[in-house]
Amino acid sequence: MIGLTCSGCTKPFELETDKFSSRIRNGSGGIFCTPECFKNWESGQARKLKPIIDKMKKRSRTKQCGLCKKHFLMEVFPINGNGKRLRSYCPKCFSKYTCRRGLAKKIALIEFMGGVCNECGKQRHYSGFHFHHTDPLQKKFDWNRLRRRSIEEILKEIKKCVLICSLCHAKEHTLAEVDDEVLRMKDAFLQQFKGLQQNPGL
């Protein structure tokens, strides 16, 4: 038996010589009377080290988001359009920013183009307006791609379009006319829907 002092609770304890190596905790620089004592010491050290580690990270490999003010690793920040520096916002905030910027461009364009549907003449909520290309062969960008372009590119593409509401736009792209044959089939399907509605298994 050998006499030792626990590195965790600092109490003396005795240990058989052949069990000495099993009690050494690599990386801790000490020996512990019980596994539980080591766990208590380890958790205490983690609490002490966390603020120090956090401070070191902020000074070296992290960057603060200009919007949410949180710190992230440099690697997560998007690269600026010119490829020479990192953007100021983290990915989540940058996504929100681009969505809001695209929405602002759309609302500005709606107002710029008169704010009413070119077909029915009605005013709509901004979400109900589309930019319809009068000649599909001249179409270079749809709005999802166009909203990320410069003001000059947007204006050049918008000159090929008319402002139209979603209902009128859907009518523009309808492939089939509602004739007598379509109405006959519609009535048949309607009866099937009504019949199946009575089925409790659906």
TIRO-2110 file (N, C-alpha, C; in Angstrom, 1 decimal):
// TIRO-2110
0.8, -1.2, 0.0, N, 1, A
0.0, 0.0, 0.0, CA, 1, A
0.9, 1.3, 0.0, C, 1, A
0.4, 2.3, -0.7, N, 2, A
1.1, 3.5, -0.7, CA, 2, A
0.2, 4.7, -0.3, C, 2, A
0.7, 5.7, 0.3, N, 3, A
-0.1, 6.8, 0.8, CA, 3, A
-0.1, 7.9, -0.3, C, 3, A
-1.2, 8.4, -0.7, N, 4, A
-1.4, 9.4, -1.7, CA, 4, A
-2.3, 10.5, -1.2, C, 4, A
-2.3, 11.6, -2.0, N, 5, A
-3.2, 12.7, -1.7, CA, 5, A
-4.0, 12.9, -3.0, C, 5, A
-5.3, 12.9, -2.8, N, 6, A
-6.2, 13.1, -4.0, CA, 6, A
-6.1, 14.5, -4.6, C, 6, A
-5.9, 14.6, -5.9, N, 7, A
-5.8, 15.8, -6.6, CA, 7, A
-7.1, 16.6, -6.7, C, 7, A
-8.2, 15.9, -6.4, N, 8, A
-9.5, 16.5, -6.4, CA, 8, A
-10.0, 17.1, -5.1, C, 8, A
-10.2, 16.2, -4.1, N, 9, A
-10.7, 16.6, -2.8, CA, 9, A
-9.6, 16.9, -1.8, C, 9, A
-8.3, 16.6, -2.2, N, 10, A
-7.1, 16.9, -1.4, CA, 10, A
-7.0, 16.0, -0.1, C, 10, A
-7.8, 15.0, -0.1, N, 11, A
-7.8, 14.1, 1.1, CA, 11, A
-6.8, 13.0, 0.9, C, 11, A
-6.1, 12.6, 2.0, N, 12, A
-5.2, 11.4, 1.8, CA, 12, A
-5.9, 10.1, 1.7, C, 12, A
-5.3, 9.2, 0.9, N, 13, A
-5.9, 7.9, 0.8, CA, 13, A
-4.8, 6.9, 0.5, C, 13, A
-5.0, 5.6, 0.7, N, 14, A
-4.1, 4.6, 0.4, CA, 14, A
-4.5, 3.8, -0.8, C, 14, A
-3.5, 3.3, -1.5, N, 15, A
-3.8, 2.5, -2.7, CA, 15, A
-2.8, 1.4, -2.9, C, 15, A
-3.3, 0.3, -3.3, N, 16, A
-2.3, -0.8, -3.6, CA, 16, A
-1.4, -0.4, -4.8, C, 16, A
-0.2, -0.8, -4.7, N, 17, A
0.8, -0.4, -5.7, CA, 17, A
0.4, -0.9, -7.1, C, 17, A
-0.2, -2.0, -7.3, N, 18, A
-0.5, -2.5, -8.6, CA, 18, A
-1.7, -1.8, -9.2, C, 18, A
-2.4, -1.0, -8.4, N, 19, A
-3.6, -0.2, -8.9, CA, 19, A
-3.3, 1.2, -9.2, C, 19, A
-2.0, 1.6, -9.0, N, 20, A
-1.6, 3.0, -9.1, CA, 20, A
-1.9, 3.6, -10.5, C, 20, A
-1.5, 2.8, -11.5, N, 21, A
-1.6, 3.3, -12.9, CA, 21, A
-3.0, 3.5, -13.3, C, 21, A
-3.9, 2.7, -12.7, N, 22, A
-5.4, 2.8, -13.1, CA, 22, A
-6.0, 4.0, -12.6, C, 22, A
-5.4, 4.7, -11.6, N, 23, A
-6.0, 5.9, -11.0, CA, 23, A
-5.4, 7.2, -11.6, C, 23, A
-4.4, 7.1, -12.4, N, 24, A
-3.8, 8.3, -13.0, CA, 24, A
-4.7, 8.7, -14.2, C, 24, A
-5.1, 10.0, -14.2, N, 25, A
-5.9, 10.5, -15.2, CA, 25, A
-5.1, 11.4, -16.2, C, 25, A
-4.8, 10.8, -17.4, N, 26, A
-4.0, 11.5, -18.3, CA, 26, A
-4.6, 12.9, -18.7, C, 26, A
-3.7, 13.9, -18.7, N, 27, A
-4.2, 15.2, -19.1, CA, 27, A
-4.6, 16.1, -17.9, C, 27, A
-4.8, 15.4, -16.7, N, 28, A
-5.3, 16.1, -15.5, CA, 28, A
-4.1, 16.5, -14.7, C, 28, A
-3.0, 15.8, -14.8, N, 29, A
-1.8, 16.1, -14.0, CA, 29, A
-1.9, 15.6, -12.6, C, 29, A
-2.8, 14.7, -12.3, N, 30, A
-3.0, 14.2, -10.9, CA, 30, A
-3.5, 12.8, -10.8, C, 30, A
-3.8, 12.4, -9.5, N, 31, A
-4.3, 11.1, -9.3, CA, 31, A
-5.5, 11.3, -8.3, C, 31, A
-6.5, 10.5, -8.4, N, 32, A
-7.8, 10.7, -7.7, CA, 32, A
-8.2, 9.5, -6.9, C, 32, A
-8.8, 9.7, -5.8, N, 33, A
-9.2, 8.6, -4.9, CA, 33, A
-10.3, 7.8, -5.5, C, 33, A
-11.2, 8.4, -6.2, N, 34, A
-12.4, 7.6, -6.8, CA, 34, A
-12.7, 8.2, -8.2, C, 34, A
-13.3, 7.5, -9.1, N, 35, A
-13.7, 8.0, -10.4, CA, 35, A
-14.7, 9.2, -10.2, C, 35, A
-15.5, 9.1, -9.2, N, 36, A
-16.5, 10.2, -8.9, CA, 36, A
-15.8, 11.5, -8.6, C, 36, A
-14.7, 11.4, -7.8, N, 37, A
-13.9, 12.6, -7.4, CA, 37, A
-13.3, 13.2, -8.7, C, 37, A
-12.8, 12.4, -9.6, N, 38, A
-12.3, 12.9, -10.8, CA, 38, A
-13.3, 13.7, -11.7, C, 38, A
-14.5, 13.1, -11.7, N, 39, A
-15.6, 13.7, -12.5, CA, 39, A
-16.0, 15.1, -11.9, C, 39, A
-16.0, 15.2, -10.6, N, 40, A
-16.3, 16.4, -9.9, CA, 40, A
-15.2, 17.5, -10.2, C, 40, A
-14.0, 17.0, -10.1, N, 41, A
-12.8, 17.9, -10.4, CA, 41, A
-12.9, 18.4, -11.9, C, 41, A
-13.2, 17.5, -12.8, N, 42, A
-13.2, 17.8, -14.3, CA, 42, A
-14.3, 18.8, -14.6, C, 42, A
-15.5, 18.6, -14.0, N, 43, A
-16.6, 19.6, -14.3, CA, 43, A
-16.3, 20.9, -13.7, C, 43, A
-15.6, 21.0, -12.6, N, 44, A
-15.2, 22.3, -12.0, CA, 44, A
-14.2, 23.0, -12.9, C, 44, A
-13.2, 22.2, -13.4, N, 45, A
-12.2, 22.8, -14.3, CA, 45, A
-12.8, 23.3, -15.6, C, 45, A
-13.9, 22.6, -16.1, N, 46, A
-14.5, 23.0, -17.3, CA, 46, A
-15.2, 24.4, -17.1, C, 46, A
-15.8, 24.6, -15.9, N, 47, A
-16.5, 25.8, -15.7, CA, 47, A
-15.5, 27.0, -15.6, C, 47, A
-14.3, 26.7, -15.0, N, 48, A
-13.3, 27.7, -14.9, CA, 48, A
-12.7, 28.1, -16.3, C, 48, A
-12.5, 27.1, -17.1, N, 49, A
-11.8, 27.3, -18.4, CA, 49, A
-12.7, 27.9, -19.4, C, 49, A
-14.1, 27.7, -19.3, N, 50, A
-15.0, 28.1, -20.4, CA, 50, A
-14.8, 29.6, -20.7, C, 50, A
-14.9, 30.5, -19.7, N, 51, A
-14.8, 32.0, -20.1, CA, 51, A
-13.4, 32.3, -20.7, C, 51, A
-12.4, 31.6, -20.3, N, 52, A
-11.0, 31.9, -20.9, CA, 52, A
-11.0, 31.4, -22.3, C, 52, A
-11.5, 30.2, -22.6, N, 53, A
-11.6, 29.7, -24.0, CA, 53, A
-12.4, 30.6, -24.9, C, 53, A
-13.6, 31.0, -24.3, N, 54, A
-14.5, 31.9, -25.1, CA, 54, A
-13.8, 33.2, -25.5, C, 54, A
-13.0, 33.8, -24.5, N, 55, A
-12.3, 35.0, -24.8, CA, 55, A
-11.3, 34.8, -25.8, C, 55, A
-10.5, 33.7, -25.8, N, 56, A
-9.5, 33.4, -26.8, CA, 56, A
-10.1, 33.3, -28.2, C, 56, A
-11.2, 32.6, -28.3, N, 57, A
-11.9, 32.4, -29.6, CA, 57, A
-12.3, 33.7, -30.2, C, 57, A
-12.9, 34.6, -29.3, N, 58, A
-13.3, 35.9, -29.8, CA, 58, A
-12.2, 36.8, -30.3, C, 58, A
-11.0, 36.6, -29.8, N, 59, A
-9.9, 37.4, -30.2, CA, 59, A
-9.2, 36.8, -31.5, C, 59, A
-9.4, 35.6, -31.7, N, 60, A
-8.7, 35.0, -32.9, CA, 60, A
-9.5, 34.5, -34.0, C, 60, A
-10.2, 33.4, -33.9, N, 61, A
-10.8, 32.8, -35.1, CA, 61, A
-12.3, 33.1, -35.2, C, 61, A
-12.9, 34.1, -34.5, N, 62, A
-14.3, 34.4, -34.6, CA, 62, A
-14.5, 35.8, -35.1, C, 62, A
-15.8, 36.0, -35.5, N, 63, A
-16.2, 37.3, -36.1, CA, 63, A
-17.6, 37.6, -35.6, C, 63, A
-17.9, 38.8, -35.2, N, 64, A
-19.2, 39.2, -34.7, CA, 64, A
-20.1, 39.6, -35.9, C, 64, A
-21.3, 39.0, -35.8, N, 65, A
-22.3, 39.3, -36.8, CA, 65, A
-22.8, 40.8, -36.6, C, 65, A
-22.9, 41.6, -37.7, N, 66, A
-23.3, 42.9, -37.5, CA, 66, A
-24.8, 43.1, -37.2, C, 66, A
-25.6, 42.1, -37.3, N, 67, A
-27.0, 42.2, -37.0, CA, 67, A
-27.4, 41.5, -35.7, C, 67, A
-27.1, 40.3, -35.5, N, 68, A
-27.5, 39.6, -34.3, CA, 68, A
-26.5, 39.8, -33.2, C, 68, A
-25.3, 40.3, -33.5, N, 69, A
-24.2, 40.5, -32.6, CA, 69, A
-23.6, 39.3, -31.9, C, 69, A
-23.9, 38.1, -32.5, N, 70, A
-23.3, 36.9, -31.9, CA, 70, A
-22.0, 36.6, -32.6, C, 70, A
-21.1, 35.8, -31.9, N, 71, A
-19.8, 35.5, -32.5, CA, 71, A
-19.9, 34.1, -33.2, C, 71, A
-19.3, 34.0, -34.3, N, 72, A
-19.2, 32.8, -35.1, CA, 72, A
-17.8, 32.6, -35.6, C, 72, A
-17.5, 31.3, -35.9, N, 73, A
-16.2, 31.1, -36.6, CA, 73, A
-16.1, 31.8, -37.9, C, 73, A
-14.9, 32.3, -38.2, N, 74, A
-14.8, 33.0, -39.5, CA, 74, A
-15.2, 32.3, -40.7, C, 74, A
-15.1, 30.9, -40.7, N, 75, A
-15.4, 30.1, -41.8, CA, 75, A
-16.8, 30.1, -42.2, C, 75, A
-17.7, 30.4, -41.3, N, 76, A
-19.2, 30.4, -41.6, CA, 76, A
-19.7, 31.6, -42.3, C, 76, A
-18.9, 32.7, -42.3, N, 77, A
-19.4, 33.9, -43.0, CA, 77, A
-19.3, 33.9, -44.5, C, 77, A
-20.4, 34.3, -45.2, N, 78, A
-20.3, 34.3, -46.7, CA, 78, A
-19.3, 35.3, -47.2, C, 78, A
-18.7, 35.0, -48.3, N, 79, A
-17.7, 35.9, -48.9, CA, 79, A
-18.5, 37.0, -49.7, C, 79, A
-17.9, 38.2, -49.7, N, 80, A
-18.5, 39.3, -50.4, CA, 80, A
-18.5, 39.1, -51.9, C, 80, A
-19.4, 39.8, -52.6, N, 81, A
-19.5, 39.6, -54.1, CA, 81, A
-18.2, 39.8, -54.8, C, 81, A
-17.3, 40.7, -54.3, N, 82, A
-16.0, 40.9, -55.0, CA, 82, A
-15.0, 39.8, -54.6, C, 82, A
-15.3, 39.0, -53.6, N, 83, A
-14.4, 37.9, -53.2, CA, 83, A
-13.2, 38.3, -52.4, C, 83, A
-13.2, 39.6, -51.9, N, 84, A
-12.0, 40.1, -51.2, CA, 84, A
-12.2, 40.2, -49.7, C, 84, A
-13.4, 40.1, -49.2, N, 85, A
-13.6, 40.1, -47.8, CA, 85, A
-14.9, 39.4, -47.4, C, 85, A
-15.0, 39.1, -46.1, N, 86, A
-16.2, 38.4, -45.6, CA, 86, A
-17.4, 39.4, -45.4, C, 86, A
-18.6, 38.9, -45.6, N, 87, A
-19.7, 39.8, -45.3, CA, 87, A
-19.9, 40.1, -43.8, C, 87, A
-20.7, 41.1, -43.5, N, 88, A
-20.8, 41.5, -42.1, CA, 88, A
-21.8, 40.6, -41.3, C, 88, A
-22.7, 39.9, -42.1, N, 89, A
-23.7, 39.1, -41.4, CA, 89, A
-23.5, 37.6, -41.4, C, 89, A
-23.9, 36.9, -40.4, N, 90, A
-23.8, 35.5, -40.3, CA, 90, A
-24.8, 34.9, -41.4, C, 90, A
-24.7, 33.6, -41.7, N, 91, A
-25.5, 33.0, -42.8, CA, 91, A
-27.0, 33.3, -42.5, C, 91, A
-27.5, 33.1, -41.3, N, 92, A
-28.9, 33.2, -41.0, CA, 92, A
-29.4, 34.7, -41.2, C, 92, A
-28.6, 35.6, -40.7, N, 93, A
-28.9, 37.0, -40.8, CA, 93, A
-28.8, 37.5, -42.2, C, 93, A
-27.8, 37.0, -42.9, N, 94, A
-27.6, 37.3, -44.3, CA, 94, A
-28.8, 36.9, -45.2, C, 94, A
-29.3, 35.7, -44.9, N, 95, A
-30.4, 35.2, -45.6, CA, 95, A
-31.7, 36.1, -45.4, C, 95, A
-31.9, 36.5, -44.1, N, 96, A
-33.0, 37.4, -43.8, CA, 96, A
-32.8, 38.7, -44.6, C, 96, A
-31.6, 39.2, -44.6, N, 97, A
-31.3, 40.5, -45.2, CA, 97, A
-31.6, 40.4, -46.7, C, 97, A
-31.1, 39.4, -47.4, N, 98, A
-31.3, 39.3, -48.8, CA, 98, A
-32.8, 39.1, -49.2, C, 98, A
-33.6, 38.4, -48.3, N, 99, A
-35.0, 38.3, -48.5, CA, 99, A
-35.7, 39.7, -48.4, C, 99, A
-35.3, 40.4, -47.4, N, 100, A
-35.9, 41.7, -47.2, CA, 100, A
-35.5, 42.7, -48.3, C, 100, A
-34.3, 42.6, -48.8, N, 101, A
-33.8, 43.4, -49.9, CA, 101, A
-34.6, 43.1, -51.1, C, 101, A
-34.8, 41.8, -51.4, N, 102, A
-35.5, 41.4, -52.6, CA, 102, A
-37.0, 41.9, -52.5, C, 102, A
-37.6, 41.8, -51.3, N, 103, A
-39.0, 42.2, -51.1, CA, 103, A
-39.1, 43.7, -51.4, C, 103, A
-38.1, 44.5, -50.9, N, 104, A
-38.1, 46.0, -51.1, CA, 104, A
-38.0, 46.3, -52.6, C, 104, A
-37.2, 45.6, -53.3, N, 105, A
-37.1, 45.8, -54.8, CA, 105, A
-38.4, 45.5, -55.5, C, 105, A
-39.1, 44.4, -55.1, N, 106, A
-40.3, 44.0, -55.7, CA, 106, A
-41.4, 45.1, -55.4, C, 106, A
-41.5, 45.6, -54.2, N, 107, A
-42.5, 46.6, -53.9, CA, 107, A
-42.2, 47.9, -54.6, C, 107, A
-40.9, 48.2, -54.7, N, 108, A
-40.6, 49.4, -55.5, CA, 108, A
-40.9, 49.3, -56.9, C, 108, A
-40.7, 48.1, -57.5, N, 109, A
-41.0, 47.9, -58.9, CA, 109, A
-42.5, 47.9, -59.2, C, 109, A
-43.3, 47.4, -58.3, N, 110, A
-44.8, 47.4, -58.4, CA, 110, A
-45.3, 48.9, -58.5, C, 110, A
-44.7, 49.7, -57.6, N, 111, A
-45.1, 51.1, -57.5, CA, 111, A
-44.6, 51.8, -58.8, C, 111, A
-43.4, 51.4, -59.2, N, 112, A
-42.8, 52.0, -60.4, CA, 112, A
-43.6, 51.7, -61.7, C, 112, A
-44.3, 50.5, -61.7, N, 113, A
-45.0, 50.1, -62.9, CA, 113, A
-46.5, 50.4, -62.8, C, 113, A
-46.9, 51.2, -61.8, N, 114, A
-48.3, 51.7, -61.7, CA, 114, A
-49.1, 51.2, -60.6, C, 114, A
-48.7, 50.0, -60.1, N, 115, A
-49.4, 49.5, -58.9, CA, 115, A
-50.8, 48.8, -59.1, C, 115, A
-51.1, 48.6, -60.4, N, 116, A
-52.4, 47.9, -60.7, CA, 116, A
-52.1, 46.9, -61.8, C, 116, A
-53.0, 45.9, -61.8, N, 117, A
-52.8, 44.8, -62.8, CA, 117, A
-53.1, 45.3, -64.2, C, 117, A
-52.2, 44.9, -65.1, N, 118, A
-52.3, 45.4, -66.5, CA, 118, A
-53.5, 44.8, -67.3, C, 118, A
-54.1, 43.7, -66.7, N, 119, A
-55.3, 43.0, -67.3, CA, 119, A
-56.6, 43.4, -66.7, C, 119, A
-56.7, 43.3, -65.4, N, 120, A
-58.0, 43.6, -64.7, CA, 120, A
-58.0, 45.0, -64.1, C, 120, A
-56.9, 45.7, -64.0, N, 121, A
-56.9, 47.0, -63.5, CA, 121, A
-57.0, 47.1, -62.0, C, 121, A
-56.9, 46.0, -61.3, N, 122, A
-57.2, 46.0, -59.8, CA, 122, A
-55.8, 46.1, -59.1, C, 122, A
-55.9, 46.8, -57.9, N, 123, A
-54.8, 46.8, -57.0, CA, 123, A
-54.8, 45.5, -56.1, C, 123, A
-53.6, 45.0, -55.9, N, 124, A
-53.5, 43.8, -55.1, CA, 124, A
-52.4, 43.9, -54.0, C, 124, A
-52.4, 43.0, -53.1, N, 125, A
-51.3, 42.9, -52.2, CA, 125, A
-50.0, 42.6, -53.0, C, 125, A
-48.9, 43.0, -52.5, N, 126, A
-47.6, 42.8, -53.3, CA, 126, A
-47.4, 41.4, -53.6, C, 126, A
-47.8, 40.4, -52.7, N, 127, A
-47.6, 39.0, -53.0, CA, 127, A
-48.4, 38.5, -54.1, C, 127, A
-49.5, 39.3, -54.5, N, 128, A
-50.3, 38.8, -55.6, CA, 128, A
-50.0, 39.4, -57.0, C, 128, A
-48.8, 40.1, -57.1, N, 129, A
-48.4, 40.6, -58.3, CA, 129, A
-47.2, 39.8, -58.9, C, 129, A
-47.3, 39.6, -60.2, N, 130, A
-46.2, 38.9, -61.0, CA, 130, A
-45.7, 39.9, -62.1, C, 130, A
-44.5, 39.6, -62.5, N, 131, A
-43.9, 40.3, -63.7, CA, 131, A
-44.0, 39.4, -64.9, C, 131, A
-44.9, 39.6, -65.8, N, 132, A
-45.2, 38.7, -66.9, CA, 132, A
-44.4, 39.1, -68.1, C, 132, A
-43.6, 38.2, -68.7, N, 133, A
-42.9, 38.5, -69.9, CA, 133, A
-43.9, 38.4, -71.1, C, 133, A
-44.0, 39.4, -71.8, N, 134, A
-45.0, 39.4, -73.0, CA, 134, A
-44.5, 38.5, -74.1, C, 134, A
-43.1, 38.4, -74.2, N, 135, A
-42.6, 37.5, -75.2, CA, 135, A
-41.7, 36.5, -74.5, C, 135, A
-42.1, 35.2, -74.3, N, 136, A
-41.3, 34.2, -73.5, CA, 136, A
-39.9, 34.0, -74.1, C, 136, A
-39.7, 34.2, -75.4, N, 137, A
-38.4, 34.0, -76.0, CA, 137, A
-37.4, 35.1, -75.6, C, 137, A
-37.9, 36.2, -75.1, N, 138, A
-37.0, 37.3, -74.6, CA, 138, A
-36.7, 37.2, -73.2, C, 138, A
-37.3, 36.2, -72.5, N, 139, A
-37.1, 36.0, -71.0, CA, 139, A
-35.7, 35.6, -70.7, C, 139, A
-35.0, 36.3, -69.9, N, 140, A
-33.6, 35.9, -69.5, CA, 140, A
-33.6, 35.5, -68.0, C, 140, A
-34.4, 36.1, -67.1, N, 141, A
-34.4, 35.8, -65.7, CA, 141, A
-35.9, 35.8, -65.2, C, 141, A
-36.2, 34.8, -64.3, N, 142, A
-37.4, 34.9, -63.6, CA, 142, A
-37.2, 35.8, -62.3, C, 142, A
-38.2, 36.1, -61.6, N, 143, A
-38.0, 37.1, -60.5, CA, 143, A
-37.1, 36.5, -59.4, C, 143, A
-37.2, 35.2, -59.1, N, 144, A
-36.3, 34.7, -58.1, CA, 144, A
-34.9, 34.9, -58.3, C, 144, A
-34.5, 34.8, -59.6, N, 145, A
-33.1, 35.1, -59.9, CA, 145, A
-32.8, 36.6, -60.2, C, 145, A
-33.8, 37.3, -60.7, N, 146, A
-33.6, 38.7, -61.1, CA, 146, A
-33.5, 39.6, -59.8, C, 146, A
-34.1, 39.2, -58.7, N, 147, A
-34.1, 40.0, -57.5, CA, 147, A
-32.7, 40.1, -56.9, C, 147, A
-31.8, 39.2, -57.3, N, 148, A
-30.5, 39.3, -56.8, CA, 148, A
-29.5, 40.1, -57.6, C, 148, A
-30.1, 40.6, -58.8, N, 149, A
-29.2, 41.3, -59.7, CA, 149, A
-29.2, 42.8, -59.4, C, 149, A
-28.4, 43.5, -60.1, N, 150, A
-28.2, 45.0, -59.9, CA, 150, A
-29.5, 45.7, -60.4, C, 150, A
-29.6, 46.9, -60.0, N, 151, A
-30.8, 47.8, -60.4, CA, 151, A
-30.8, 47.9, -61.9, C, 151, A
-29.7, 48.1, -62.5, N, 152, A
-29.6, 48.2, -64.0, CA, 152, A
-30.1, 47.0, -64.7, C, 152, A
-29.7, 45.8, -64.2, N, 153, A
-30.1, 44.6, -64.8, CA, 153, A
-31.6, 44.3, -64.6, C, 153, A
-32.1, 44.7, -63.5, N, 154, A
-33.5, 44.5, -63.2, CA, 154, A
-34.3, 45.4, -64.1, C, 154, A
-34.0, 46.6, -64.2, N, 155, A
-34.7, 47.5, -65.1, CA, 155, A
-34.7, 47.1, -66.5, C, 155, A
-33.6, 46.6, -67.0, N, 156, A
-33.5, 46.1, -68.4, CA, 156, A
-34.4, 44.9, -68.6, C, 156, A
-34.5, 44.0, -67.6, N, 157, A
-35.3, 42.8, -67.8, CA, 157, A
-36.8, 43.2, -67.6, C, 157, A
-37.1, 44.1, -66.7, N, 158, A
-38.5, 44.5, -66.4, CA, 158, A
-39.1, 45.2, -67.6, C, 158, A
-38.3, 45.8, -68.5, N, 159, A
-38.9, 46.5, -69.7, CA, 159, A
-39.5, 45.4, -70.6, C, 159, A
-39.2, 44.2, -70.5, N, 160, A
-39.9, 43.1, -71.3, CA, 160, A
-41.2, 42.6, -70.7, C, 160, A
-41.5, 43.2, -69.5, N, 161, A
-42.6, 42.6, -68.7, CA, 161, A
-43.8, 43.6, -68.6, C, 161, A
-44.9, 43.0, -68.2, N, 162, A
-46.1, 43.9, -67.7, CA, 162, A
-46.4, 43.4, -66.3, C, 162, A
-46.9, 44.3, -65.5, N, 163, A
-47.4, 44.0, -64.2, CA, 163, A
-48.7, 43.4, -64.2, C, 163, A
-48.8, 42.2, -63.6, N, 164, A
-50.1, 41.4, -63.8, CA, 164, A
-50.3, 40.7, -62.4, C, 164, A
-51.6, 40.6, -62.1, N, 165, A
-51.9, 39.9, -60.8, CA, 165, A
-51.8, 38.4, -61.0, C, 165, A
-51.7, 37.6, -59.9, N, 166, A
-51.5, 36.2, -60.0, CA, 166, A
-52.7, 35.5, -60.7, C, 166, A
-54.0, 36.0, -60.5, N, 167, A
-55.1, 35.3, -61.1, CA, 167, A
-55.1, 35.5, -62.6, C, 167, A
-54.8, 36.7, -63.1, N, 168, A
-54.7, 37.0, -64.5, CA, 168, A
-53.5, 36.3, -65.1, C, 168, A
-52.4, 36.2, -64.4, N, 169, A
-51.2, 35.5, -64.8, CA, 169, A
-51.5, 34.0, -65.0, C, 169, A
-52.3, 33.4, -64.1, N, 170, A
-52.7, 32.0, -64.3, CA, 170, A
-53.5, 31.8, -65.5, C, 170, A
-54.4, 32.8, -65.8, N, 171, A
-55.3, 32.7, -67.0, CA, 171, A
-54.4, 32.8, -68.3, C, 171, A
-53.3, 33.6, -68.2, N, 172, A
-52.5, 33.7, -69.4, CA, 172, A
-51.8, 32.4, -69.7, C, 172, A
-51.5, 31.6, -68.7, N, 173, A
-50.7, 30.4, -68.9, CA, 173, A
-51.6, 29.1, -68.9, C, 173, A
-53.0, 29.3, -69.0, N, 174, A
-53.9, 28.2, -69.1, CA, 174, A
-53.8, 27.6, -70.5, C, 174, A
-53.6, 26.3, -70.5, N, 175, A
-53.4, 25.7, -71.9, CA, 175, A
-54.7, 25.3, -72.5, C, 175, A
-55.7, 24.9, -71.7, N, 176, A
-57.0, 24.4, -72.3, CA, 176, A
-58.1, 25.3, -72.0, C, 176, A
-59.1, 25.4, -72.9, N, 177, A
-60.3, 26.2, -72.8, CA, 177, A
-61.3, 25.3, -72.1, C, 177, A
-62.2, 25.9, -71.3, N, 178, A
-63.3, 25.2, -70.7, CA, 178, A
-64.5, 25.1, -71.7, C, 178, A
-64.5, 24.0, -72.4, N, 179, A
-65.6, 23.8, -73.4, CA, 179, A
-66.6, 22.8, -72.8, C, 179, A
-67.6, 22.4, -73.7, N, 180, A
-68.7, 21.5, -73.2, CA, 180, A
-68.2, 20.2, -72.8, C, 180, A
-67.1, 19.7, -73.4, N, 181, A
-66.6, 18.4, -73.0, CA, 181, A
-65.9, 18.5, -71.6, C, 181, A
-65.2, 19.6, -71.3, N, 182, A
-64.6, 19.7, -70.0, CA, 182, A
-65.7, 19.9, -68.9, C, 182, A
-66.8, 20.6, -69.3, N, 183, A
-67.9, 20.7, -68.3, CA, 183, A
-68.6, 19.4, -68.0, C, 183, A
-68.7, 18.5, -69.1, N, 184, A
-69.3, 17.2, -68.9, CA, 184, A
-68.4, 16.3, -67.9, C, 184, A
-67.1, 16.4, -68.2, N, 185, A
-66.2, 15.6, -67.3, CA, 185, A
-66.2, 16.1, -65.9, C, 185, A
-66.3, 17.5, -65.8, N, 186, A
-66.3, 18.1, -64.5, CA, 186, A
-67.5, 17.6, -63.7, C, 186, A
-68.7, 17.5, -64.3, N, 187, A
-69.9, 17.1, -63.6, CA, 187, A
-69.7, 15.6, -63.1, C, 187, A
-69.1, 14.8, -63.9, N, 188, A
-68.9, 13.4, -63.6, CA, 188, A
-67.9, 13.3, -62.4, C, 188, A
-66.8, 14.0, -62.4, N, 189, A
-65.9, 14.0, -61.3, CA, 189, A
-66.5, 14.5, -60.0, C, 189, A
-67.4, 15.6, -60.1, N, 190, A
-68.0, 16.1, -59.0, CA, 190, A
-68.9, 15.1, -58.3, C, 190, A
-69.6, 14.3, -59.1, N, 191, A
-70.5, 13.3, -58.5, CA, 191, A
-69.6, 12.2, -57.8, C, 191, A
-68.4, 11.9, -58.3, N, 192, A
-67.5, 11.0, -57.6, CA, 192, A
-67.0, 11.5, -56.3, C, 192, A
-66.7, 12.8, -56.3, N, 193, A
-66.2, 13.4, -55.1, CA, 193, A
-67.3, 13.4, -54.0, C, 193, A
-68.5, 13.7, -54.4, N, 194, A
-69.6, 13.7, -53.4, CA, 194, A
-69.9, 12.3, -52.9, C, 194, A
-69.8, 11.3, -53.8, N, 195, A
-70.1, 10.0, -53.4, CA, 195, A
-69.0, 9.5, -52.4, C, 195, A
-67.8, 9.8, -52.7, N, 196, A
-66.7, 9.3, -51.8, CA, 196, A
-66.7, 10.1, -50.5, C, 196, A
-67.2, 11.3, -50.4, N, 197, A
-67.3, 12.0, -49.2, CA, 197, A
-68.1, 11.3, -48.1, C, 197, A
-69.0, 10.5, -48.5, N, 198, A
-69.8, 9.7, -47.5, CA, 198, A
-69.0, 8.5, -47.0, C, 198, A
-67.9, 8.2, -47.5, N, 199, A
-67.1, 7.1, -47.1, CA, 199, A
-66.4, 7.4, -45.8, C, 199, A
-66.7, 6.8, -44.7, N, 200, A
-66.0, 7.2, -43.4, CA, 200, A
-64.5, 6.8, -43.4, C, 200, A
-64.1, 6.0, -44.3, N, 201, A
-62.7, 5.6, -44.3, CA, 201, A
-61.8, 6.6, -44.9, C, 201, A
-62.3, 7.7, -45.5, N, 202, A
-61.5, 8.7, -46.1, CA, 202, A
-61.4, 10.0, -45.2, C, 202, A
END
